[in-house]
Amino acid sequence: MRLFLDTSAFAKRYVAENGSDKVLELCGCAEQLAVSVMCLPEAVSTLSRLVQERRLSAAAYRALKQSVLEDLTAMDICEMTVAVMSGVIELLETSAIRALDAIHVACAVAYRADIFVSADVRQLAAARKAGLLVQDVS
């Protein structure tokens, strides 16, 4: 199974919250895992925000960031290509979706993911409309 994680799902691998168990279960069954090129900066932003909110220590942040970087080396990273940008524009014109969320969905379409995983309802709706099988982990 080719599993594509948006950042909301990807972050659940590192921060225990609702849906984390489901993400870990899906990842354990996947033959291939993929994320968009936007996943790393968004994940770092999420972890940094948790430090600023004093919900994560600086040491825990460093350890989690290292785990993220190591895990990404084993994942497929979907880059911004002309085909992906065309998909982003189409999604923005046909769905109630934000630009960064459209990048994840367009990358999943270009990657030909078997399942698109997210915790964002609007993003899941756009992914479904784009022909992807989706898994809500909210």
URMODA-V943690 format. One record per backbone hydrogen bond with DSSP energy under -0.5 kcal/mol. NH is the residue of the N-H (numbers start at 1). CO is the residue of the C=O. E is the energy in kcal/mol with one decimal. If there is no record, write none. Layout:
# URMODA-V943690
NH_CO_E, NH_CO_E
This chain:
# URMODA-V943690
3_1_-0.8, 3_32_-2.9, 4_115_-2.7, 5_3_-0.5, 5_34_-2.6, 6_117_-2.5, 10_6_-2.8, 11_7_-2.7, 12_8_-0.6, 12_9_-0.7, 13_10_-1.7, 14_11_-1.8, 15_11_-2.2, 16_14_-0.5, 20_17_-2.5, 23_19_-2.2, 24_20_-2.5, 25_21_-2.3, 26_22_-2.7, 27_23_-2.7, 28_24_-1.9, 29_25_-1.1, 29_26_-0.6, 30_26_-1.0, 31_1_-1.9, 32_1_-2.1, 34_3_-2.2, 35_76_-2.1, 37_78_-1.9, 39_36_-1.9, 42_38_-1.9, 43_39_-3.0, 44_40_-2.6, 45_41_-2.0, 46_42_-2.3, 47_43_-2.6, 48_44_-2.8, 49_45_-2.3, 50_46_-1.8, 51_47_-1.6, 52_48_-2.5, 53_49_-2.2, 54_51_-1.8, 55_50_-3.0, 56_50_-1.1, 61_57_-2.5, 62_58_-2.3, 63_59_-2.1, 64_60_-2.8, 65_61_-2.9, 66_62_-2.0, 67_63_-2.0, 68_64_-2.6, 69_65_-2.5, 70_66_-2.4, 71_67_-2.8, 72_68_-2.4, 73_69_-0.9, 73_70_-0.6, 74_71_-1.3, 75_72_-1.1, 76_33_-2.9, 78_35_-3.0, 78_76_-0.6, 79_77_-0.6, 81_79_-0.9, 85_81_-2.7, 86_82_-2.4, 87_83_-2.1, 88_84_-2.5, 89_85_-2.4, 90_86_-2.3, 91_87_-2.5, 92_88_-2.6, 93_89_-1.8, 94_90_-1.2, 95_91_-2.0, 97_95_-1.7, 102_98_-2.3, 103_99_-1.7, 104_100_-1.5, 105_101_-2.0, 106_102_-2.9, 107_103_-2.4, 108_104_-2.3, 109_105_-2.3, 110_106_-2.5, 111_107_-2.5, 112_108_-0.9, 112_109_-0.7, 113_108_-2.2, 114_2_-2.5, 115_2_-1.7, 116_133_-2.8, 117_4_-3.0, 117_115_-0.5, 118_135_-2.0, 121_119_-0.6, 124_120_-2.6, 125_121_-2.2, 126_122_-2.2, 127_123_-2.5, 128_124_-2.6, 129_125_-2.4, 130_126_-1.6, 131_128_-1.7, 132_127_-2.6, 135_116_-2.4, 137_118_-2.4, 137_135_-0.5
